[in-house]
Amino acid sequence: MVHVSLSVVLRLGAVAASLVLSVLGVTEPSLAQGQKIRFGVGPLQPTPSETKKAFEPFFADLAKKLNREYDLVATTDWAGIAVALANDQVDVAWMGPWGYVLANNDSGVTAIATAKYDGKPIYYAIVVCRPGSGVKAWPQDAKGRRVSFADVGSTSGWLIPTAWFRTKGIEPKEYFQYSDGATHAANEMAVASGQAECATDFDRNRTAMIESGKLEKSATEIVWQSDPLPNDAIAVRRGFDPALAQRIQTILLGISEADAKPLLPNHYTGFVAATHASYKMIEDAGVLVGRIKKK
């Protein structure tokens, strides 16, 4: 499988958009009063249709409080949401941390809030293996085995495990029978069905799949867990009206746990304020794996 660097995709898209705007004599885009606001959300559920269904109540409520009509797009991968922001196709997005950092690095996207899950703005990258596989010590017991990483735009499924291996002097592509590009749900199912012996995921996804009946708790077991990671970012594109961004942030911070229940999927309990500095550890990991340069 051939992967084109997300950084390259974003940069080419942003350059093309800038050239078109320059030729037309258009300045940086803003959002006029009353103009429809365009929301985007990354692949937080197994399919785009499930993601849209799960997150539409939240975005519909936000648009109502802003007195705006809205569009909502759910992307099939983490790269898609970053590209949409870079190319001025989305104004406000719910993004994975790594996708956010890449979009910030390439096109000036800015975080304004971090989602809380079970009351905390953090989550964990995990590696799961099939019970009874004999993998107890990670990664030694899995050397040479079939291990599936998620797509390269995923924080927990690619960036953090790859960065962790880098600190150990290990190249996953040489250490395992390696593959990448899968969704988190597909990774769990691959391990459960025996198509892969181990796979990357994140704790929130595994919990959600078990609670929804899509995964038996005993079908996979966690063999590795990362340090705490900052949760998903709510981010605005470059050129977005600062006053409107402030209004959105204020609305988000005002969502209580009780308010969140009818608006957000299970376990999401509101938001905390964020800036780009909130995602420094993700940026540092991106530098470590060579995907972005240190600023």
N, C-alpha and C positions, 0 to 999 in steps of 0.2 A: 504494500500500500504506500503510495507516494503522498507526502504531506507538504503543502506549501506553507511557509511560515505565516502565521497570522499577522505578524508585524508587517510583512511585505504586502499582504492583502490590504491591510488597513492603510498603509502608506500610499499604495497605488490608488486606492479608492479616494483617499483624501486629496491627493494631488490632482486627480482627474476632476473632482468636484471643484477644487480651487481654480483650475484653469477655465472651466466653464463659467464660473461666477465672474472671473476676471474679464473674460471676453465680453460678457453681457453687462459689465459695469456694475455688478451687484455687490454690495458690501456684506459683511458678516450677517448671517440670518438672525433675526430675533423673532419674538412671537407677539403679534399685534393683539390689542385688546379685542376679545371676543373670538379670536381665531381658534379653530379646532386644535386641541392638543393631542399629540401622537405619543402613545405609550408603547413600550416594548417590554417583554419579559423573556428571559432565557429558559432553557429546558429543565425546569424544576419538577416536572412530572414526566412519566414515561413517554407521552406523546404531546405534540403541540396542542391538539384539541383538548386534552386533559388539563394541560397547563393553563390554557385560556379560560376554561370553565372554572378552574380552581381560583384564579386570580382576578377574574373580571369583576366580582363584587367590590373588591378593593379599589380597582382603578375607576369603576363607575362612580363610587362614592367620592373619590378624590376629585373627579371631573365635576361632579355636582357641587361640591364645596367651592370649587374654583369658578363655578358658573360658566363652564365650557362644555361644548360637545367634544367627543373624543373618538379616536381609533385605537385599537389594541391589536398588536401582532405578537404572536408567540413563535420563537425561532426553534429550529430543529437542533441547533448546536450552539455552543457558547460563542463561537466566532461570529455567528450571524448577528447577534445583538450588538456586538462591538462595531461591526461594519456598518450596520444601520445607523448607529449614532454618528459615526465618523462621516457618513455621507448625507447627513441631514435628513434622514428618513424617519427618525425617531427623536422626540424631544426629551423624554424622561424614560429611564429604563430601570428595571429591577435586574441586576446583573450579579454574576458570580464574581468573587474578589479578583481572580486572575484576569478574567475578561475585562473587568473595570481597569485594572492597572495597565493592561495593554492598550486599551482605548485612551486612557489618560496620556500614556507615553506617546501615542501616535497622533492623537487629535484633540487633546485638551479637554476631554470629558472630566467632569468634576463630581465627586461624591458629596451628597448632602445629608445622608442618613444611612444607618446600618440597621438591618432587621434584627429583632430579638426573637429567639426561639426558646420556649420554656423559660422566659424571663431573662435570658442571657444573650448578649450580642456575639456569641462565639459558637463554634462547632469544631468537629474533628475529622480529619482525613483518616480512613481506616484501610486495612487490607484484610480481606476475608479469604478463607480457604475452606475446602470441603472437609467436614468432620471425618475423622478416621483416615485422613490423607497422610498422617505422620508429620505434618508441619507444625512443630511446636516452637522451635527457635527460629525467629525471622531475622534475616532471610536465609540463613545457612541451610535449613532443612528443605527449602524450596529451590535450591540451585539446580538449574537444568530442567525445571518443570515448566508447564504451560501457564504463563501468567499474563493476564489481560489488563492493560491500563485503559483508562477512559480517553476521550478526545483531548488533543493538546491544548484546547482552550479551557479545560477544567482545572480548577484550583486543587481540589482534593484528589481527583482521579488521575492527574498527570503531574502538574507542577510540584506539589509538595512532596510526593513520593520520589520524584526524579531528583529534586534538590536534596532530599535526605540521603539518597544513594550517593549523590555527588560528594557529600561530606564524608562518606565512608570509603571513597575511592572506588566505587562500584559502578559499572556501566550496565544498566538493566538489559539492554539489547544483547549483550554478550553473556550475561549471568544467567538469564532465563531463556526459555522458548517464548520470546516476547511478541506481543501484539498490542496495538493501541487503536483508538478511534471509536470504541464502544460507548454507549450511554451507560449511566450508572445502573439503571434497571437491568440492562442487558448483561452487565458484568455479574450482578448477583445471580441472574438466571443461568448464566454460563457455568458458574461454579456449582450451583444447585443441580444442574443437569449433567455435570461431568465434562462439559466441553472445555472448561478451563479448570485447572487445579486451584488457582488463586486469582484474585482480582482486586483492583482498587475500588473504593467507594467512599461515601461519607456517612457519618452516623445518622444524620437526619433522614437520608434516603432509605437506609436499611430499616430504620424504625417505622417509617411511613409504609413501606412495602409489607412489613410484617403485620401492621395494624389493619391494612386494607385487605389482607388475605392473599396478597400476590406472592408472598414468600413465607414458607414455614421457618420459624425461628431456628429450628434444628438443621435447616438445609445448608447453612453456612455458619462459620464461626470466625470471630475477629482474632487475628494473630498479631496485629500491629496497630497502634494509634498514634497520631501526630501530637505535637503540642497544640494548644488552643489556637484557632484561626479566627480572624474577624469574619462575621457573617456577611451575607449578601449586601451589596451596596445599592442604594437608590441614587442614581446619577443623572446629571443633566448634560446635554451636549454643549460644545463650545458655542458661544454667541447667544446662549439662552438668557432671557431677561432676568437679571439678578434679583429684582424685586419679586418676580413671580417664583423664582427658586426659593427665596426666603419664605414666601407664603406657603409653599408646598412643604418646606421643612417644618414650619410651625404647625401645620395641619398634622403631619406625620407624628411629631413629638407629642401631640395632644391625644393620640389614640391610646386609650387605656386597654388593659387586658380584657375587660368586659366588652369594650367597643370592638376589639379585634375578633372576637368569637364569630360574629356573623359575616365579617369582612374578609378574613384571611383563613387559609388552610389550617388544619389542626396544628397546635403547638406554637404557631406564630403569635406573639403576644404584644407587638408594637414595635417601636423604633427608638434608637438613640441618635443624637446628632453625630455627624461624621464630617471629616475633611479628608483630603488626600493622605495626610499623615496617619490616619487610622489604618491605612493599608500598607504601611512601610514594610512590615515583615513579608508581605506578599511580593512587594517590589524587590526586596533583597533576595528573595528566592528566585525571582525572574532574572536578576543579574547573575546569580550563582549558576544557573543552567545556561546562561549565554543568550537568552531570548531578548533581553533589553540591556542597554548600556547604563552604567551608573551615572546619575545626573550630577 
